[in-house]
Amino acid sequence: MKKVTNVVLAVCAVVLLYMCYSSIMGPINFEKEKAKREKAVVARLIDIREAQLEYRKQFNHYANEFDSLIDFIQNGYLHTVVKEGELTDVQREAGITETKAVAMINKAKKTGDWKEVEKNGLTNFRRDTINVPVLSSLFPKNFKADSIQYVPFTEGAKFELSAKVDTIQSGPARFFQAQTPYQVYLKGLDEQEINNMIYMRQQLDRYPGLRVGSMEEPITTGNWESL
């Protein structure tokens, strides 16, 4: 009987020890995995923001669905101005603007007569627009444009993307928003911890997840930048 009692007590001690260990390490492991996942999700949201900002430069509005944004990343070009040389104060006082300087140079290229360019000291002045692929300019080598829509650490879940053009007090404004809730990118982790996070965000009247942009304000910051 004594042996049975000792065995029972030993088992209870092991179970108690395990429970204590779990109560301490559970939250620590959750935070560690959460931080890893959030780092990847934030990086992807930043990619979406960069692509959207370039998209707006060309089309004067944000993409409101991923097909358009992905096509832009895969097939679009950024228009970059290559600058060499600066106008001097003397040249500016003589009425030479950058537009006039470029016009002189373009004319010389067509006619082959560089006298006017040389006379005005514009031999080393250059303003050329070159087209650089969006994919190679904004993203690392071997980046797959299609991957920008998927939430890391999920089985194919997509970010929620929306955009609009609206009128505010100062005039027309462009809005975009990309987001994913805690339940999506933290799926598989401790549900009570996730519910606690959701509750805390709801109490603060804030989105329970990660988001960049806003459909209420024309901003492009991420909510992780203001936590």
ZICORTA-V431879 format. One record per backbone hydrogen bond with DSSP energy under -0.5 kcal/mol. NH is the residue of the N-H (numbers start at 0). CO is the residue of the C=O. If there is no record, write none. Layout:
BEGIN
NH CO
NH CO
END
This chain:
BEGIN
4 0
5 1
6 2
7 3
8 4
9 5
10 6
11 7
12 8
13 9
14 10
15 11
16 12
17 13
18 14
19 15
20 16
21 17
22 18
23 19
24 20
25 21
27 23
28 24
29 25
30 26
31 27
32 28
33 29
34 30
35 31
36 32
37 33
38 34
39 35
40 36
41 37
42 38
43 39
44 40
45 41
46 42
47 43
48 44
49 45
50 46
51 47
52 48
53 49
54 50
55 51
56 52
57 53
58 54
59 55
68 64
69 65
70 66
71 67
72 68
73 69
74 70
75 71
77 131
79 77
79 129
81 79
81 127
82 80
83 125
91 87
92 88
93 89
94 91
95 90
96 94
100 96
101 97
102 98
103 99
104 100
105 101
106 102
107 103
108 104
109 105
110 106
111 107
113 111
117 113
118 114
119 115
120 117
121 116
124 121
125 83
127 81
129 79
129 127
131 77
131 129
133 75
134 72
136 132
137 133
138 134
142 139
144 142
146 143
147 144
148 145
149 146
150 156
153 150
155 153
158 148
159 178
160 158
161 176
163 174
165 172
167 165
167 170
170 167
172 165
174 163
175 213
176 161
177 211
178 159
179 209
181 207
183 180
184 180
185 181
186 183
188 185
193 189
194 190
195 191
196 192
197 193
198 194
199 195
200 196
201 197
202 198
203 199
204 201
205 200
208 206
209 179
211 177
212 220
213 175
213 218
218 216
222 210
224 221
225 222
226 223
END
